[in-house]
Amino acid sequence: MKMNRKEYWEKRQTQLFNAQDKQDAKLTERMRKEYERTAKAIDKDIASYYAKYAKDDVIEYRKLVVGLDKKEKDLLYQDVEKFVKKRPEHADLMPVRKSVYKLNRLEGLQLSARQRLLELGSIEQSEFDNALKDSYERGYLSSMEGLENKEAFFRVDDKVMQATLNAGWIDGANYSDRIWSNKDKLIKTLNNEIRDGLVRGESYKSMIDILQNRTEVGKSDTKRLVFTESAHILNEANAQAFQDAGIKKYELTAVLDSKTSPTCRNIDGQQFLFSQRVVGINAPPFHPYCRTTQIPVENSEIVDDLKTLDDSATHKELRENGKALADRIKNDTDIEKRAKELDNKYKQLEELRKDYKNDKFSAIRTKALTENRYDLDDGLINAKEFNKRQDEITQKYSREKLSNQIRTLSGEITSLESDNALKNAEDIKNILSSVRPMGIGDIDLKGHLVKPASATSKQIKNAYDYLPTDWIKKSVDYGELKPKKVRRAYYKHATKEIGVSAGDSFRTSLHELTHRQEHVNPTIIKLEKEFYDMRTKGEKTQSLKSLLGGVYDKKEITKVDNFINPYMGKDYDGRVYELMTMGVDTLYTNPVDLMKDEEMFEWVLGMLTVK
């Protein structure tokens, strides 16, 4: 199925881009005609000058620096007014009346050429506006229609489309910026060549050759812009559609033939996360006339090899399923990247605390204060300057400064921990959603949760939404659940009470809801027992209080094994375990921590594929 879907998308993208090439060719032809029309108009202006001022097909330069007569000025300004009236959005590009009336003949000819090229730029802008909007709409709708798990109704978001059209990409410029940059370059180059040619005494034919050469360069620039900008917008529309449909990853596919660039040939077939997508680096276009496209790596392609598991699942089968999902977590999400950023913050905080403890600035402060005293004693500074320096040195090298830095960084870490937990949970849920239905869906929890409007019930409901849907249904079908806010979280099956602590309500809610699953879903407790017996074989029990201290009773015991937390091996005489409870809450909030125990990481993920 994976190859079939890839071939399907490659064929679909080829058809889409072939259709776009035809549209680009039509736009290029329309712009070619506009360039020819503009060149003829400038040719006519140059011919008029040669008819009026040339002798033996040469215009003397002294005749060109003569001021325009009144009729010429009036006609030139009328042309300016017509342009501004027709293209008010470009009024700022034209000179005011006073400036026009100061021009000499050469400047008048240059202004006329400039005006005609600005008119050409305005037409080009309008043509591109319409063509690129059409490309975006076609690309977005075509991509959405091709997806397996698309929504029933979808449409182009006009605001997103316009933002995409306006956004800069290579060198921070968008298509409009490039149109006007090209026109500005063409205006300057042509007007300089008109001036230089007339100064050299070039013939009319030579001047027209110059005009034709510049026109051909302009046509070429515009053709390149048409094909490159349309490819960019079409790829952006595709990317937006794929992301709107929940696709996390894309694969690059190049047209491999004699024209393929080394860059595209090397990057063909590589896969990247949309969250790390950068045009020109790992997303097309990579160069002008680039034909490389992107196809979605659909969720269904990843899970073809997963087995449907029940209470007969073996440890090997659980780990095989888990490994497939673990690979997706590592390759298709930013979970490890976020953890690394947070770890760097921890290291910075540790260094600051060391500096604070050792009073890092003590020696520097003492030396600076001593030197300041010497400067006063030597008469190099007065008492006022001395006191000012004393205050500056004390403030710059104070422990209080380190304390403030520690406080600020601690706040950043707390915020980042919370933000990461939410993002991690969403990533894990999205990946599991490709295997089985996840979350509450249309299950009604009102009759299930006692006091459903309470804050604690809302916390429980939020946590429920990250469990498999059929697990939630088993819990609801079993009967009511009584949420309570407590200091130490618990689940009491006999009384149907679930206590959630205030400190980390999401994590503790997940933990205790998983304890409930051990009672309402016999498969979980069976598979947990098998895993626990295997992992802790030969392990002696130890007191949790001796290991962790805190609130634990001396009767609470555990088998430490190599679990990332000794509490995971807590011994309940086989009635319940802390394997899935801690496995699930850690998987969702701090999965990188669970990755330290590869076997358990894969086992927990495999368990979440069990019915």
Order of alpha helices (4+ residues) and beta strands (2+ residues): alpha-beta-beta-alpha-alpha-alpha-alpha-alpha-alpha-alpha-beta-alpha-beta-beta-alpha-alpha-alpha-alpha-alpha-alpha-alpha-alpha-beta-beta-beta-alpha-alpha-beta-alpha-beta-alpha-alpha-alpha
